[in-house]
Amino acid sequence: MGRLDMKLLVLGGGGFLGYHAVAEAVEMGHEVSTFNREGHAPLDGVEALKGDRKDDLSALRARTWDAVLDTFSDPGAVGETARLLSGSVGAYGYVSGISNYHPDGPAVVDEDSPLRRADENLDDPLQERSIAKLRCEAAVRDGFPGSVLISRVGIMVGPRDPTDRFSWWPVRFARALVRGGEVLAPGEPDRPVQFSDARDIAAWMVRMLESGGAGTFNAVGPGRDISLARVLEACREVAQEEGGGKERRNTSVTWVGERFLREGLSEITEEERPLWFPEDQIPFAAVDPSRALAAGLRFRPVEETARDTLAWIRSRPQGPELQAGFTPAFEGELLRRWHGRSGGSGR
């Protein structure tokens, strides 16, 4: 049974996971403070503290909280904050990542699998970022003698996702219902995927902090047992619902091979692509979340995530323009070339 009146400090709190942690904590009846450079609270009833993680922590001095949640990736700043809050905060929750595991480890990684090492020169774009996260984990453990919760997350999606990589799919199907035509889908339909709604991670971390839970957990979607086709079908169904249940144009999904896409998207950065990673860029067959599931982590249906994401896209101030995805002309050209390829499977 958790504390009903926990005082929670969220470092940041205005972005993605941090915002959802604030919202979940407020919904649970907790007293929440945020700390960021703007000094703005994301929700009514939340205390806003102004400062800077790298050079101005004065607003945190001489204060006490039951728990703190931190998502920052600068080891020096994380270590300084952990030392400052030592003795004035009961529990420290830190958000790390599953890319910390060594790419040459087992096919299914758990919390005891080998980690990346700073002394290795891996030809891997995730190496530098992952080493920074591992150093942050160590900084929290070294600087904070109290209860420490390390949550290693994977791909997070849902409302407020700044990448729009998942958001592309419900929006794309909504557009297809109006305009008709083909929707390009990447790779193999039955390829399993693993991702998490950030609201589920946030709610679980708040509950863990309120109950004093500690340790290191893989906080990721439960197994890679959901196929990419299932995800896209959920997005299509949600778009259909939003359109009143009747398709106004004929649409179809065309699955395009990974090898073809690798070449066709060579000028498109990974951050600008919809939710797709080439199979050989994912070093694990799956990430095992059983320890987190045993500690209460639960995930909502993908339909709910798609529905809420589409509603958020339509309501946000900047409108439905996305950070990821393709123009109709570019997608159409890819499909034309895919249909016109000669010989082979095109994989």
N, C-alpha and C positions, 0 to 999 in steps of 0.2 A: 504494500500500500504506500503510495507516494505522499509527499507532503502536499497539503492542499493550499498552502500559502507560501510557496517557494519564491524567493527573490532571485530572479535570473538576469544575468548580464549577457547581452548578445553583442559581440564585437563586430560592428558593421550593422547589419539588420535591415538595410534598405534595398538589397539586391535580390538574390534568388533564394538559396537555401536559408540564409539568415533571416530574410523577410518571413518565410514560412515558419521558421522556428518562433519568431516573435508572435505571429498570428496564432499558432497552435498553443503557445504558452498563455497568451491572453484568453483564448477560448477555454483553457483549463482552469482559469481563475488565478493565475500566478501574477506576481508583481514584476514587471519587466522594465529594464533599462537598456538603452542602446548606446554605443560609443562609436562615433564616426567623425570624419572631417567636417561634414556639413552641420552637425549638431541638430539634425532633423529626426523626429520620430516618425516611423512609417505608419503608425496607427494611433488613434486617439487613446489616451489613458496610459501611454508609454512614456517613460522619462527619457529625455534626449540629452546625452552628454557629448560635448564637443572636444575633439583632440585628434592626435595623429599617432599612429602606431609606431612610427619611427623616431619621432622627436618630441612628442608632447603627450605624456600619460598623466598629467597632473590631475585631470578630472576623476581619475580612478583612485587617487591616493586618499587614505583615511576613510574609505568606504568599505562596506561589507555586503557580500551576496552569498546565497547558498550555492550557486553554481554559475559557471561562465561557459559560453559556447564560442568557439574560435574557428574561423575558416581560412585564416591568412596563410600565405606561403613563404614568408620571409623568416628564415630560422633565427636571425638575430633579434628581430622584433618580437617574434613569438616567445623566445627565451626571456627577453626582458619583461614582457607582460606576465609570463608565468611566475617569474621571481617576484615581481611587484605584488601580484595577487596572492602569493603564498602567505597563508595565515589569515587572510581576510575573505577567502572564498573556500567553500567546502569541497567542491568538485569541479574539475576542468574537463570539458568536452572539446575534443579537437577533431576536425574533419580532414581526413587524409584521403588517399586514393589507392585503388587496386593496382594501378600501374607500378606501385612500389615493388611488386613481386618480380623476381628475376625471370626474364623471358625464356630462359632455358630450364625452368623448373618443371614440375609435373603438369600433366595435361589438365588436371583439375586442382586448382590451388586453394588451400585453406590458410588460416592464420599462422600456421607453423611452416609454411613453404619458404624456400630460400628467397631472400630479398636482394634487390640490386645493390651493387657496391660502388662506392665513389671512385675506387682505384681502377675501375674498368673503363676502357674507352669503347663503349658499345656504339655501333652505328645505328642508333635508335633515337628518333626525335623526342621520345618520352624520358630519356635518361636524365637530362638536366633537371627537368621539372620534378621527376620522381625522387631524385636525390635530395632536392630541396624539401620535399614533403617528409622524407625520412628523417632529415635533420630537424625538422620542426617537431616531429614526434619525439625525438630524443631530447630536444630542448624542453618540451613540456614535462617529460618524465624527470629530467635532471633538475629543472627549476621549480617544480611544483610537488611538494611532498604529500599532498592530499590525494583524494580519489581521482583517477585519470581514466577517461573514456576516450578511446581512439576508434573512430568510425572510418573505415576505408570504403569509400563509395566508388561507384563506376559512373556510367552515363546516367545523368539525371535529366528528367524531362518534366513537362507540365507547365501550368501557367507561370509566367514571369521568366521562362527560360530565355536567357539573352542570346542564345545561339540560333534559335528558330529551327534547329535541325529536325526535331520531331514535329514541330508546329507546321512544317511544310506539308506534311501528308494530309491532315484533315483539311487544310486550306486548299491544297491541290485538288482533292476530290470534290470539294465544294465548288471550285471553279469549273471542274469537268462537268458537273451536273448542269451548269449554265451554258458552257461553250461546246460540250461534247468532245469527241475525239479520244485519242490514246493518252494514257498515263504511263510514263516510263517508270518501271520498277527495277531495282538493282539486284543482279545475281540470281540465286536460286530461291524459288518460293518457299521451300521447306527448310531453308537455313534457319537454325535457331538463333534467337537474339536474347540479350540480357540487359535490362535497363531498369530504372527506378523512377517513380514519381517523387519529386523532391519533397512533396508534402508528407509522404509516408516516412521518409528518412527523418524529416524535421520532427514529426510527432513522436517517433520512436526515441530520438535522442533526448527530447524534453522529458519523456516518461522515464528514461533510464537515469537522467540526472536527478529527477525528483525522488527516485527510489534508491539513489546511491549506487547504481550500477557502474561497474568499472571493468576495464579490460580492453582488448583489441578485438574488433569485429569486422567481418566483411559485410557491409550493409549494401547489398545489391539484390536485384530482382531474383526471385526464387528459382534458381536453375535456368539453364538455357533451353527450356522446354516450350517456349512460345516461338512459333515460326514467324519469319518476316511476313509471310502471306497472311497470317492471322492478324498481325498488327495492322497491316494495310487494309484488310477487310474491315476491321473495327473502325478505322478512320473513315472508310467509305460509308459504312452504315451510319455513323454519326453525321456525316455530311448529308446523307439521304434524309435523316430525321430532321435536320435543320432546314432542309429544303421543302418540308411539308410531306415527305414520304413519296413524292412522285418525281421520277427522273424526267427532266425537261429535254435532255439530249441523250443520245446513245453514247455510252462510254465503254472503254475497254482498257485492260491493264496488259502491258507488254513487258515481259521479263527480259532484260538485256544482260548478256554475259559479263562477268567481271573483267575478263581480259580486255574486251572491247571498251568497257567503261574506263578502265585504267588509262588506256590511251586517249579516249575521248575527253576525259576530265583532267588531263595532265596540267592544264593551265588553270584549273579551278582548285583553290586551296581546300584542305580538308574541312576547315571551319565553314566554308561556303557550300559544302555538299549537304544534301539531305542525310537522314540518319542511315549512313551506309559506310562501312569500313571493309576494304578488301580482306578476304579471308586470311591471307597470309600475313596481314598486319596485326592480327589478333593472336598473341602468343599462347593463349590458353583455350582449351576446349570449353571450359566453364570455370566460374568462381563459386566456391562452395560457401553459401550463406547460412549453413545449418546452425552455427553458433548464435548468430543474430536472431534467426527464427525461433530458436529455443528461448531467447531472451525477450521475445514478444514482438519482433519486427513483422509487420504484415503489409501486404500490398493490395491496392484497389485494382479492380478490373481495368484493362487497357481501354475499354469503351469509355469509362468515366474520365480517364486522363485525356483522351481525345476530345470528348465533349467539352470539358472544362477549358482545355487549351484553345479550342476553336472559339468559344465564347470570349475568352480573354483577348485573343487576337482581334476580334471584332470590336471590343470595347476600349482597347488601349488608345491613348491620345494620338500616336503616330499612325494608327490605322493598320490595315492588313499587309503593308509592305514588309517583306521578310528579309532577314540577314542571310538566310541560306536558300538554296534552290536555284532554279533556272528560269530564264525568260522563256516565253512560249516559242520564240524563234529558235533558241538554242536547243530546247528539248525536241522540237520538231525536226531539226537537222540531225540530232543524234538518232532519232527513230528512223528517219529516212535512210541514213547510212547503215543502220542495223538491218533493216529490211533488204537493203540492196547489197549486202556483203555476199561474196562468192566463196563457196566451198567451206567445209568444216563446220563445226558447231558454233564458232564465234565466241566461245567461252573466254 
